[in-house]
Amino acid sequence: MEITVQAGQSIFDICLENFGNLDYLVDICKDNNISISDALYTKQKLTINNEGLGNQKIKDFFKLNNIKPNNDFVNIQKSVNFAFEVINNFVFEDSNNFIFN
């Protein structure tokens, strides 16, 4: 079957949603000629061969509750980078006082 990547989804999210675990992560990558470390883009099409594979209870739970795993790694990374930028602008005078540079 063909699936469409939602904004912020990683290959790990796709695997979890479609297999209920991460056991078939490498298979998805091989089937789609991508690497585990590749960033996916919104509306990217991926082929998923999950018929009868994975944890059916988890797959059913996601489907019945309309859950689409989405770790939004790109925005998480942006938030972490921003936090470090803010921290780098503080000048620590001692352990109890600091000022914004």
C-alpha positions as CSV (number, residue, x, y, z in Angstrom):
1,M,0.0,0.0,0.0
2,E,1.1,3.6,-0.5
3,I,1.0,6.1,2.4
4,T,1.5,9.8,2.5
5,V,3.9,11.3,5.0
6,Q,2.4,14.0,7.3
7,A,4.2,17.1,8.3
8,G,6.8,16.3,11.0
9,Q,6.7,12.5,10.6
10,S,9.9,10.5,10.7
11,I,10.6,7.0,9.4
12,F,10.2,5.8,13.0
13,D,6.7,7.4,13.2
14,I,5.7,5.7,9.9
15,C,7.0,2.3,11.1
16,L,5.2,2.6,14.4
17,E,1.9,3.6,12.9
18,N,1.9,0.9,10.2
19,F,3.5,-2.0,12.0
20,G,2.8,-1.2,15.7
21,N,6.5,-1.6,16.4
22,L,9.9,-0.7,14.9
23,D,10.8,-4.3,13.8
24,Y,10.2,-3.5,10.1
25,L,12.1,-0.1,10.0
26,V,14.9,-1.5,7.8
27,D,12.3,-3.1,5.4
28,I,10.5,0.3,4.9
29,C,13.9,1.9,4.1
30,K,14.8,-0.9,1.7
31,D,11.4,-0.8,0.0
32,N,11.6,2.9,-0.5
33,N,15.4,3.3,-1.2
34,I,15.9,5.6,1.7
35,S,18.2,5.6,4.8
36,I,17.0,5.5,8.4
37,S,18.7,8.9,8.8
38,D,16.9,10.5,5.8
39,A,14.5,13.3,6.6
40,L,11.1,12.7,5.2
41,Y,9.1,15.5,3.6
42,T,5.5,16.4,3.9
43,K,3.3,14.6,1.3
44,Q,6.1,12.2,0.4
45,K,4.8,8.8,-0.8
46,L,6.1,5.6,0.7
47,T,5.3,2.0,-0.1
48,I,4.4,0.0,3.0
49,N,4.0,-3.8,2.9
50,N,2.5,-4.5,6.3
51,E,-0.3,-6.9,5.5
52,G,-0.3,-9.5,8.4
53,L,2.9,-8.1,9.9
54,G,3.6,-6.3,13.1
55,N,1.5,-5.8,16.2
56,Q,-2.1,-5.8,15.1
57,K,-3.4,-4.6,18.4
58,I,-1.3,-1.5,18.3
59,K,-2.1,-0.9,14.6
60,D,-5.8,-1.2,15.4
61,F,-5.5,1.1,18.4
62,F,-3.9,3.8,16.2
63,K,-6.5,3.4,13.5
64,L,-9.5,3.3,15.8
65,N,-8.4,6.4,17.7
66,N,-7.2,8.3,14.6
67,I,-3.6,8.5,16.0
68,K,-0.7,9.3,13.7
69,P,2.6,9.1,15.6
70,N,4.5,12.3,14.9
71,N,7.6,13.3,16.8
72,D,8.2,16.4,14.7
73,F,11.9,16.0,15.1
74,V,12.7,19.0,12.9
75,N,10.7,21.4,15.2
76,I,12.1,19.7,18.3
77,Q,15.7,20.3,16.9
78,K,14.8,23.9,16.2
79,S,13.6,24.4,19.7
80,V,16.7,22.8,21.2
81,N,18.9,25.0,19.0
82,F,16.9,28.1,20.1
83,A,17.3,27.2,23.8
84,F,21.0,26.9,23.4
85,E,21.1,30.3,21.7
86,V,19.2,31.9,24.6
87,I,21.4,30.2,27.2
88,N,24.5,31.4,25.3
89,N,23.3,35.0,25.8
90,F,23.2,34.8,29.6
91,V,26.2,35.9,31.6
92,F,26.5,34.1,34.8
93,E,28.0,36.2,37.6
94,D,27.8,33.5,40.2
95,S,25.5,30.5,41.0
96,N,22.7,32.8,42.2
97,N,22.7,35.7,39.8
98,F,22.7,36.1,36.0
99,I,22.1,38.8,33.5
100,F,20.9,38.8,30.0
101,N,23.8,39.8,27.6
